[in-house]
């Protein structure tokens, strides 16, 4: 049909217009074909970049979660000693030093009988926390009450510490059994972990070294707002991959995205230029080939008539 349409024209302007029209249509088909191929290649490359980003984020998140879990385990050990001693520890300072050295990543261990902090190791730099009652605090109180009700280790924060800086506190409620077998709340064992120290030990810097940016955030239980408590840059992440980090009675999320974006503007520009060039060359080749056929057919027709 197309060939008949072309050959029915004369060898002049009418033939040129028809050949040009067919060449334009062929160029559009070439553009669609190669555009689809380029889109498929770019989509596969984007999926591969997402897989790499997720693998990196998962590895770092696993390390962070493991580091946090190990540090908080000191609260379980200290709770066991308290129960064995009926709520008393003869050498809290010495025992706390041993636990801090053993479990690592701990800024301070605290004993809060009745919910009020009475002993801290190390005390230097944490003096302001002595006498503080987290149960009565309007910010930390609801989370502390939830930990006591659940009777298991819970994590509060991150939040601004009274002694300065951003930190989290692992709290384990201590219940003692009396002679009649009834359990009463003795108080809380608390593990203070400073967020900057946790991030350094968890090697979050490897994310930046690999060419990515990150955000570490959670949903606040009190108001359901998103709280970002660590980030590599103030710039918003572009369609990040999110990896969940389970923490006691909650969840943190590590979001990671490429520093330069998922798509390189330079590569997109080169791909667009290549597509335009292929389209133009293809349309030109079709046009000149059709004109040759038209002119040959026209000459043969004239000779036949002569």
C-alpha angles and dihedrals in degrees: 000000000000093000092049089049091053097044092050089069125083123249094260135070094320090058091046092053093049093047090048091050092051091045091053091051090048089050090053091051091048090049091050092048097047091038090057091048091049091047091051092049092048092047091052090048090049091051090050091051090050091051091051092048092049092048090052093046092047092051093049093043091051091051092048092049092048092048092050093046092051093050092048091050087076088073090060091051093048091048091054091053091049092052092049090050095046092247096319133105115190097200106025094158094054094043092048091052090052092050093047091052093044100047100028131198092071121132095187144345118221137192116208111182109191088006096293119111109244106158131035132178118227094026096184109101093009100072093114091063094061109105093017116135111207090187091065095041111110092218102042098026099086093050091047091051090050091052091051093048092049092045093217141101112288136182123228122196153312090240140141110283122228089235091050136268134059119295148150128229125212110207128193118187113225117214120187125201118227128212091276093052096253118139121226129181111257095180140263138312109210133197116198116206122179112222096222090054091048092052093049093050091046091054098232086160088077087073092060092043089057092055100262137115124220145196126200112202147150140196110255111236091214100058105003091239123146111253117195107197101168132028138158095221141011090234115104116252117248111232094323127198111244125215121189121227113198113219129176109293092349150037137251124200128214113204120194132184134165114272091227095041130257093281126048111226089210093054092046090051092050092047091050092049091048091050092051091048093049090048093050094045092047093048091046092050091050092048096051092044091052092047090053090052091046094049093046091050091047093051092048091050092050093049091049091052092047 
